[in-house]
């Protein structure tokens, strides 16, 4: 298991790095939140409500047009900002209820590691079908 250690040497095993605190940087925290948002974003695009919205868009924003790609980017960034707002709100509540003196970004960094296994599980489950079918092409 030595190749799969994320943290300091010891008996923690494959997920040993989850015991180490995250660096309180916006980029690292955003990356973990984007792992969660990517699955939600893909699910949003598959809903009938999204298909109805796309059906009412002008031709310059329909699928295949450059404007549609920009629209998808704006929606994705909007979802990232929404999850940041929600997570910041929960972290502020944890900070207030727990009477913590830490800066809010450190509280967020303390809560983010609990999302890593969830994000990994979502991504694995969401992409398993694709990997199972198209992964066979690696054999040929």
TACORCOR-V832356 format. One record per residue. N is the residue number from 0. RES is the residue in one letter. PSI is psi in whole degrees, -180 to 180 (* if undefined). BURIAL is b if it has 24 or more other ideal C-beta (glycine too) atoms within 12 Angstrom, else e. D_LAST is the distance of its C-alpha to the last C-alpha in Angstrom with 2 decimals. Layout:
((N	RES	PSI	BURIAL	D_LAST) (N	RES	PSI	BURIAL	D_LAST))
This chain:
((0	X	0	e	29.20) (1	X	-33	e	30.60) (2	X	-22	e	27.54) (3	X	10	e	27.74) (4	X	133	e	31.42) (5	X	-27	e	32.51) (6	X	-158	e	36.22) (7	X	152	e	38.71) (8	X	143	e	38.14) (9	X	-161	e	39.28) (10	X	18	e	38.39) (11	X	-26	e	37.09) (12	X	-155	e	33.42) (13	X	-44	e	30.35) (14	X	30	e	32.41) (15	X	-26	e	35.27) (16	X	-17	e	35.28) (17	X	-17	e	36.44) (18	X	-14	e	39.81) (19	X	141	e	40.41) (20	X	151	e	42.06) (21	X	147	b	40.39) (22	X	134	e	41.84) (23	X	64	e	44.02) (24	X	144	e	42.48) (25	X	-40	e	41.90) (26	X	-43	e	38.46) (27	X	-43	e	37.12) (28	X	-40	b	38.71) (29	X	-38	b	37.47) (30	X	-46	e	33.87) (31	X	-42	b	34.05) (32	X	-33	b	35.81) (33	X	-29	b	33.23) (34	X	-41	b	30.51) (35	X	-42	b	32.62) (36	X	-34	b	33.49) (37	X	-39	e	29.94) (38	X	-42	b	29.30) (39	X	-39	b	32.76) (40	X	-45	b	32.27) (41	X	-39	e	29.10) (42	X	-39	e	31.05) (43	X	-41	e	34.00) (44	X	-18	e	32.07) (45	X	-2	e	31.12) (46	X	151	e	34.77) (47	X	-33	e	36.99) (48	X	-41	e	39.56) (49	X	-39	e	37.27) (50	X	-36	e	36.47) (51	X	-42	e	40.24) (52	X	-44	e	40.84) (53	X	-36	b	38.27) (54	X	-25	e	39.96) (55	X	0	e	43.26) (56	X	152	e	42.12) (57	X	163	e	43.40) (58	X	-31	e	41.12) (59	X	-14	e	40.71) (60	X	8	e	39.06) (61	X	159	e	36.85) (62	X	137	e	33.02) (63	X	-23	e	31.82) (64	X	155	e	34.93) (65	X	-33	e	35.17) (66	X	-30	e	37.80) (67	X	-39	e	35.41) (68	X	-41	e	33.27) (69	X	-41	e	36.55) (70	X	-45	e	37.57) (71	X	-41	b	34.41) (72	X	-43	e	35.04) (73	X	-42	e	38.66) (74	X	-43	b	37.82) (75	X	-46	b	35.35) (76	X	-38	e	37.99) (77	X	-41	e	40.57) (78	X	-38	b	38.62) (79	X	-44	b	38.26) (80	X	-37	e	42.01) (81	X	-45	e	42.75) (82	X	-34	b	40.90) (83	X	-44	b	42.64) (84	X	-45	e	45.96) (85	X	-47	e	45.37) (86	X	-37	b	44.27) (87	X	-39	b	47.15) (88	X	-45	e	49.53) (89	X	-39	e	48.45) (90	X	-38	b	48.65) (91	X	-38	e	52.13) (92	X	-42	e	53.15) (93	X	-43	e	51.95) (94	X	-41	e	53.88) (95	X	-47	e	56.99) (96	X	-37	e	57.01) (97	X	-1	e	56.24) (98	X	48	e	58.85) (99	X	143	e	56.46) (100	X	0	e	57.66) (101	X	151	e	54.20) (102	X	152	e	53.13) (103	X	-38	b	51.01) (104	X	-34	b	47.92) (105	X	-34	e	48.14) (106	X	-43	b	48.43) (107	X	-45	b	45.31) (108	X	-28	b	43.49) (109	X	-26	b	44.69) (110	X	-26	b	43.33) (111	X	-40	b	39.90) (112	X	-25	b	38.26) (113	X	-18	e	38.74) (114	X	-16	b	36.41) (115	X	-49	b	33.45) (116	X	-34	e	32.26) (117	X	-47	e	32.94) (118	X	-42	b	30.95) (119	X	-45	e	28.02) (120	X	-43	e	28.20) (121	X	-48	b	28.51) (122	X	-41	b	25.50) (123	X	-48	e	23.34) (124	X	-39	e	24.64) (125	X	-36	e	24.46) (126	X	4	e	20.83) (127	X	-44	e	19.51) (128	X	-44	e	18.60) (129	X	-45	e	16.69) (130	X	-37	e	14.78) (131	X	-39	e	14.23) (132	X	-56	e	12.85) (133	X	-18	e	11.00) (134	X	-23	e	9.94) (135	X	-23	e	7.41) (136	X	-20	e	5.53) (137	X	-25	e	5.59) (138	X	-36	e	3.79) (139	X	*	e	0.00))
